[in-house]
Amino acid sequence: MKKVLVTGGAGFISSNVIHHLLEHSSHEVISLDSLTYAGNLENLAEVMSHERLSFVHGDIRDAALVAELVAGVDVIVNAAAESHVEKSIEDGASEFVTTNVEGTQILLDAIRRAPVERFVLISSSEVYGTAETAPMDERHPLEPRSPYAATKAGGDRLAYSYYVTYGLPIVIVRPFNNYGPRQHPEKVVPRFITQALSGSPLTIHGDGHASRDWLYVDDHAEAIEALIDAPVDAIAGEVVNVATGVDISVAEIADLVLEAVGETSSEKVYVPERPGQVDRHIGSTEKMAALTGWRAQTAFADGLERTVAWYRENEAWWRGVLGQSRHASSS
């Protein structure tokens, strides 16, 4: 049993990781989250009273708090991030720099003083930019195309430098496009689902040809568990994709969502392309499989069916999140 600190623990990916660890392992978990727009305590409502989970309301940029927490854990999974691409473009990159780069630096400096068994940084496939080769392996050039992606690349490379310079047990995870329960409706799959459930148009940027490697979030959680449990000597200093090796276009996703939702008055509507758009993402799965034995198990059709069912059953959750987002943007 290990004591695992999950930063950004009330977010989408991280809350699913916490649910998974509590159900499928004996690890103790500390969830740290500053509860910005992307952090929602309702994501952890079902497990907040779990005997192996404790929640701390705080920010990874708070060096004193981070030092206190790091001193008592074995593993850090750094999932804390500002992740809204359009927000990074329209509102500026300041918050993204301080959280995604400086927050990572504060955590890294803390483990220099109080060593941990391993530090798992959740980076992003967005650091690659558009695929120059297919599938994209971990040696693919880093050519981030948005301020968000650039700050993720900064944190990614900063963490790697601490492995090289200080010998810290760092492993860097580059997940491809996650989808599943509890995802903020700003992201494309839940946006399409909630638009279809509401009978609103499904808004597609550009002509919809852009394609992504879609990873069901439970598979991602299993990958993180595999990295927590793998021999540290096998993964320290490594960068690993977490992907399926299959890409599907955004326009096709819209069609699949309309089919999965069923009766709806929604139709596809095309809107101007977003600046900094990535054309294609498809990840190589070989390195992660070689190091840990993990491969994604969920076919997109199955994952989408589960995701649509969750949003259908949790309408109050996503309408509340959308209401908070509109209030924040108008204030």
C-alpha positions in Angstrom: 0.0 0.0 0.0 1.3 3.5 -0.9 0.2 7.0 0.0 -0.7 8.8 -3.2 -1.1 12.6 -3.6 -3.3 13.4 -6.6 -3.1 17.1 -7.5 -6.1 18.7 -9.2 -8.0 15.8 -7.7 -11.5 17.2 -8.3 -10.9 17.5 -12.0 -12.1 15.1 -14.7 -9.2 12.8 -15.3 -7.9 13.0 -11.7 -11.3 12.3 -10.0 -11.7 9.2 -12.2 -8.1 8.1 -11.2 -9.1 8.5 -7.6 -12.3 6.5 -8.0 -10.3 3.8 -9.7 -7.5 3.7 -7.1 -10.1 3.5 -4.2 -12.0 0.7 -5.9 -9.1 -1.4 -7.4 -6.1 -0.9 -5.1 -5.3 -0.6 -1.4 -3.5 2.8 -1.8 -4.3 5.7 0.4 -5.2 8.9 -1.6 -4.9 12.6 -0.8 -6.7 14.8 -3.2 -5.4 18.4 -3.5 -7.5 20.9 -5.5 -7.9 24.7 -5.6 -11.5 24.2 -7.0 -11.2 26.5 -10.0 -13.6 26.2 -12.9 -12.3 22.7 -13.8 -12.4 21.4 -10.3 -15.7 20.2 -9.0 -16.2 18.5 -5.6 -19.3 16.7 -7.0 -16.8 14.6 -9.0 -15.7 13.1 -5.7 -19.1 13.1 -3.9 -19.5 9.3 -4.0 -16.1 8.7 -2.4 -15.6 11.8 -0.1 -16.4 9.7 3.0 -14.1 6.8 1.9 -11.7 5.8 4.7 -8.7 5.9 2.3 -9.4 9.3 0.9 -8.7 12.8 2.3 -9.3 16.1 0.6 -7.2 19.2 0.9 -8.5 22.5 -0.5 -5.4 24.2 -1.8 -3.2 25.3 -4.7 0.0 23.6 -6.0 1.4 27.1 -6.2 1.3 27.3 -2.4 4.9 26.2 -1.7 4.4 25.8 2.1 1.3 23.7 1.7 2.9 21.6 -1.0 6.0 21.0 1.2 3.8 19.8 4.0 1.8 17.4 1.9 4.8 16.0 -0.1 6.6 15.1 3.2 4.0 12.5 4.0 3.4 10.7 0.7 5.1 8.0 -1.4 3.8 8.9 -4.9 2.7 12.1 -6.6 0.3 12.2 -9.6 0.4 15.7 -10.8 -2.8 16.2 -12.7 -3.4 19.9 -11.7 -3.6 22.0 -14.8 -5.4 24.9 -16.5 -6.6 23.0 -19.6 -9.2 25.0 -21.5 -7.6 25.6 -24.9 -9.9 28.4 -26.0 -9.5 30.2 -22.6 -5.7 30.2 -23.1 -6.2 31.8 -26.5 -8.9 34.3 -25.6 -8.0 35.3 -22.1 -4.2 35.0 -22.2 -1.8 32.5 -20.9 -0.9 33.9 -17.4 -2.9 31.4 -15.3 -1.7 28.6 -17.6 2.0 29.5 -17.1 1.7 29.8 -13.3 -0.2 26.6 -12.8 1.2 24.3 -15.5 4.8 25.4 -15.3 5.4 27.2 -12.0 3.1 24.8 -10.1 5.0 21.9 -11.5 8.3 23.5 -10.5 7.1 24.0 -6.9 6.2 20.3 -6.7 9.5 19.3 -8.2 11.5 21.4 -5.8 9.5 20.0 -2.9 10.5 16.4 -3.8 14.1 17.5 -4.0 13.9 18.3 -0.3 11.5 15.5 0.7 12.1 12.6 -1.8 9.2 10.4 -2.9 9.2 7.0 -4.5 7.9 8.3 -7.9 6.5 11.5 -9.5 4.0 10.9 -12.3 3.4 14.0 -14.3 0.3 14.0 -16.5 1.4 16.0 -19.5 -0.7 16.0 -22.8 -0.5 14.8 -26.3 -1.1 18.5 -27.2 2.6 19.1 -26.8 3.2 17.3 -30.1 1.1 19.6 -32.3 -0.1 18.1 -35.5 1.1 14.5 -36.4 4.1 14.5 -38.6 4.2 10.7 -38.5 1.5 8.2 -37.7 1.3 6.9 -35.1 3.0 9.6 -33.0 5.6 8.0 -30.7 7.3 9.6 -27.8 10.2 10.9 -30.0 7.8 12.9 -32.1 8.9 16.6 -32.2 7.2 18.9 -29.7 5.4 21.7 -31.6 2.6 22.9 -29.4 0.0 25.0 -31.2 -1.8 26.9 -28.4 -0.7 28.7 -25.3 -2.2 25.9 -23.2 -0.2 23.3 -25.1 3.0 25.3 -24.8 2.6 25.5 -21.0 2.1 21.8 -20.8 5.2 21.3 -22.9 7.1 23.6 -20.5 6.0 21.6 -17.4 6.8 18.3 -19.3 10.3 19.3 -20.2 10.9 20.9 -16.8 10.0 17.6 -15.1 12.4 15.7 -17.4 15.2 18.1 -16.6 14.8 17.4 -12.9 15.2 13.7 -13.7 18.4 14.4 -15.6 19.8 17.0 -13.3 18.8 15.7 -9.9 18.0 12.0 -10.5 14.5 12.3 -9.4 12.1 9.4 -10.1 10.0 11.2 -12.8 7.7 9.6 -15.3 5.9 11.7 -17.8 2.6 10.6 -19.2 1.2 12.1 -22.5 -2.4 11.1 -22.6 -4.4 11.5 -25.8 -7.9 12.9 -25.9 -9.8 11.6 -22.9 -13.6 11.4 -22.7 -16.0 9.8 -20.2 -18.1 10.6 -17.1 -17.5 13.8 -15.2 -15.8 15.7 -18.1 -16.4 19.4 -18.3 -19.0 20.1 -21.1 -16.5 22.5 -22.7 -14.7 19.5 -24.2 -15.9 18.2 -27.5 -17.4 14.8 -26.6 -19.5 16.0 -23.6 -20.3 19.2 -25.5 -21.7 17.2 -28.4 -23.6 14.9 -25.9 -25.1 17.7 -23.9 -26.0 19.7 -27.0 -27.8 16.6 -28.4 -29.6 15.9 -25.1 -30.7 19.6 -25.1 -31.8 19.5 -28.7 -29.2 22.2 -29.6 -27.0 22.3 -32.7 -23.8 20.3 -32.5 -21.2 23.0 -33.2 -18.2 21.8 -35.2 -15.1 23.9 -35.7 -14.0 24.1 -39.4 -15.1 21.3 -41.6 -14.7 18.6 -38.9 -11.9 16.7 -40.6 -9.6 17.1 -37.6 -9.1 13.7 -36.0 -8.1 12.6 -32.5 -7.1 9.5 -30.6 -10.0 9.1 -28.2 -9.1 7.5 -24.8 -11.8 6.4 -22.4 -11.0 7.8 -19.0 -11.3 4.5 -17.1 -8.5 3.1 -19.4 -6.4 6.1 -18.5 -7.0 5.5 -14.8 -5.8 1.9 -15.3 -2.7 3.2 -17.0 -1.9 5.5 -14.0 -2.4 2.6 -11.6 0.0 0.5 -13.7 2.6 3.3 -13.5 2.2 3.6 -9.8 2.7 -0.1 -9.3 5.5 -0.8 -11.9 9.1 -1.2 -10.8 10.3 2.4 -10.5 13.7 1.5 -12.1 11.8 0.5 -15.3 9.9 3.8 -15.7 12.0 6.6 -14.1 13.0 9.2 -16.7 10.6 7.7 -19.3 8.0 9.5 -21.4 5.0 7.4 -22.3 2.0 7.9 -24.4 -1.4 6.7 -23.1 -3.4 6.2 -26.3 -5.5 3.7 -28.3 -3.7 3.9 -31.6 -7.0 4.7 -33.4 -8.1 8.2 -34.5 -11.6 9.4 -35.4 -12.6 12.7 -37.0 -14.6 15.3 -35.1 -17.4 15.2 -37.7 -17.6 11.4 -37.3 -17.8 11.9 -33.5 -20.7 14.2 -33.9 -22.5 11.6 -36.1 -21.8 8.8 -33.5 -23.1 11.0 -30.7 -26.3 11.8 -32.6 -26.8 8.0 -33.2 -26.0 7.1 -29.6 -28.3 9.8 -28.1 -31.2 8.8 -30.4 -34.3 11.0 -30.7 -33.1 14.6 -30.8 -33.8 17.7 -32.8 -30.1 18.5 -32.9 -28.2 18.8 -36.2 -24.5 19.5 -37.0 -23.6 23.1 -37.5 -20.2 24.2 -38.8 -18.5 27.3 -37.2 -15.2 29.1 -37.9 -12.0 27.1 -37.2 -10.4 27.7 -33.8 -7.0 29.3 -33.8 -4.1 26.9 -33.2 -6.2 23.9 -34.2 -4.3 20.5 -34.4 -5.1 18.6 -37.5 -4.4 15.0 -36.5 -3.5 13.1 -33.3 -2.9 9.4 -33.2 -0.7 7.8 -30.5 1.7 5.0 -30.6 0.9 2.5 -27.8 4.0 0.3 -27.9 6.2 1.9 -25.3 3.6 1.9 -22.6 2.7 -1.7 -23.3 6.4 -2.7 -23.2 7.1 -1.0 -19.9 3.9 -1.9 -18.0 1.8 -4.3 -20.1 -1.0 -1.8 -20.3 -3.1 -1.4 -23.4 -6.4 0.5 -23.7 -9.3 -2.0 -23.5 -12.4 0.1 -24.3 -13.6 0.5 -27.9 -14.9 3.9 -28.7 -18.4 2.7 -29.4 -18.6 1.1 -25.9 -17.0 4.1 -24.2 -19.4 6.5 -25.9 -22.4 4.4 -24.9 -21.3 4.5 -21.3 -20.6 8.2 -21.5 -23.9 9.1 -23.1 -25.7 7.1 -20.4 -23.8 9.0 -17.6 -24.7 12.4 -19.0 -28.3 11.3 -19.5 -28.5 10.2 -15.9 -26.7 13.2 -14.5 -28.3 16.1 -16.2 -28.3 18.3 -13.0 -24.5 17.9 -12.8 -23.8 19.1 -16.3 -26.4 21.9 -16.3 -24.9 23.1 -13.1 -21.4 23.1 -14.5 -22.6 25.0 -17.6 -24.4 27.5 -15.4 -21.2 28.1 -13.4 -19.2 28.6 -16.6 -21.6 31.1 -18.0 -21.7 33.1 -14.7 -17.8 33.1 -14.6 -17.6 34.3 -18.2 -20.0 37.1 -17.6 -18.6 38.3 -14.3 
